Amino acid sequence: MLFSHPADFTPVCTTEFLAFTERYEDFKKLGVELIGLSVDSIYSHIAWMRDIKEHYGVEIP
């Protein structure tokens, strides 16, 4: 499943990523691969994933 978000570090995008993470195993069992798309740089993505892990204790697969 391809999904996109307008920018890293936005409140709505963060909650959407957290929701996908909660359902990740369900998608995996169905043979669905989750792919996120954004215009932000790889460095922004890495920083955002670290921020999510630090603040929410969730690792984005």
C-alpha positions in Angstrom: 0.0 0.0 0.0 1.4 3.3 -1.0 0.6 6.2 1.2 1.9 9.8 1.3 2.2 12.6 3.7 3.0 16.3 3.1 5.8 16.7 5.6 7.6 15.1 8.5 7.1 16.3 12.0 3.5 17.4 11.5 1.0 16.3 14.2 -1.5 14.6 11.8 1.2 12.8 9.9 2.7 11.5 13.1 -0.6 10.1 14.3 -1.2 8.5 10.9 2.2 6.8 11.0 1.5 5.6 14.5 -1.8 4.1 13.3 -0.1 2.3 10.5 2.5 0.9 12.9 -0.3 -0.4 15.2 -1.8 -2.3 12.2 1.5 -3.3 10.6 1.3 -7.0 11.6 -2.3 -7.2 10.2 -1.1 -5.8 6.9 1.9 -8.1 6.9 -0.4 -11.2 7.4 -2.4 -10.1 4.3 0.8 -9.9 2.3 0.6 -6.1 2.1 3.7 -4.0 2.1 3.4 -0.5 3.5 5.4 2.2 1.6 5.4 5.8 2.6 6.1 8.7 0.2 7.1 12.2 1.0 9.1 15.0 -0.5 11.2 15.5 2.7 14.9 14.5 2.6 16.1 11.2 4.0 17.8 13.1 6.8 14.4 14.6 7.8 12.8 11.1 7.7 15.6 9.6 9.9 15.2 12.5 12.4 11.5 12.1 12.5 11.6 8.3 13.0 14.1 8.9 15.9 11.7 11.6 17.3 8.7 9.2 17.2 10.7 6.5 18.9 11.9 8.9 21.6 8.5 10.4 22.3 6.1 7.5 21.7 8.4 4.4 22.2 7.4 3.2 18.7 9.8 2.0 16.0 8.6 2.5 12.5 9.3 -0.7 10.5 
